[in-house]
Amino acid sequence: MLITRAYKTELDLNDEQVTACKKHAGAARFAYNWALARRQEVYQATGKSVWAMELHRELNARKKDDLAWLYEVSKCAPQEALRNLDNAFRHCFRRCQLKKAGKLKGKVGFPKLKTKKKGLGSFRLTGSIAIFSDAIQLPRLGRLRLKERDYLPVAGVKVLSATVSEQAGHWYVSIQVEQEQAVPANSGPVVGVDLGVKALATFSDGTVIPNPRPLRRRLKKLKRLHRVVSRRTKGGKNRRKAARQLATLYGKVANQRKNTLHQVTTTLAKTKSVIVIEDLNVSGMLKNHHLAQAIADVGFSEFKRQLLYKASWYGSRVVLADRWYASSKTCSGCGWVDENLRLSDRTFRCQQCGQTLDRDLNAALNVAKLAGSRSDNANACGASSAGRSRKVPVKLPAKAGAKSRKKQERNAG
Ligand SMILES: [Zn+2]
């Protein structure tokens, strides 16, 4: 199966290269903002949309005139930025139509100007890109060293593009490649997964993945840093310094979250043949303010997204259970429903058959049962992907009780 996927890794740049990258990012940002303003101008004058091709021609003409500095960067940087703007408008128009049809409640997301205050941003390059075990060669930028050896695929892939981005002082490159993926026969067991706030995930075989809660742990420090930033003089050097520290901390939180999610989803997709998850109404749950922070911290929708594309790579199947199924309230043994179960009750006690077990495990067992009844949505998102999946096996704490394992076998069979 031919798949498109991305590999992202950190660059090890010298000062000269950092300057060059900053120039490219600046050119991309300039082109995007210029084009956005230009589009609005033209639309107000003529009522028509201008797209990237036309805008690029116009920008090129100005290169000979007042924008000579654009010669210093690869022509891809502004060109791809204009394409990004095209996409932003397409998404916006699509959402406008959905809104008209009454299928969308959120914002339509009109493209915004890019600002340097929120990080230096990124730029995309296409054309001749060569990958080595410890370096990558990009047009105009030359050979850039990588911090990690042998992560990027050197052979057997077709490189479509490379995106260089900056976050909190670190520079990364993400390459998009087309590669042949042999989908293995997956003969693993069926597993139900209950995603939670107390524990990140509970499997129906009894495995519990503890929640790293990266944000919660650093919340105090984040609060303090936010305060420091707001106390510094606006536009001053010290404010910029403090803002940078804050960005670094947020970067750490994001990385830790990504790492845990990738490890769990990869293990699931590789070792289980059918994975049943509850299709949680995440945006609805985020409106419940008490739960909001905890849920956003766990990254539920990202969990689902990763699981779907990884399942298509490793030959497993994802079943999305109905979001209104009362998996927590129903007894996994006899089907009795506890209407009085509260979120604070961590143990499920059945009044009918007497079964007593962990609340999340009970939910996971119920979810696993749905594997047979529902089979849609499998591999819904196909082979598209972005982001980094590392092939690191996770050592999961074995906490499976004999009782629940027996139950699992009964349910699966
Ligand atoms: Zn029961």
Boltz pocket constraint, residues with backbone or C-beta under 6 A from the ligand:
constraints:
  - pocket:
      binder: B
      contacts: [[A, 331], [A, 332], [A, 333], [A, 334], [A, 335], [A, 336], [A, 350], [A, 351], [A, 352], [A, 353], [A, 354], [A, 355]]
      max_distance: 6.0
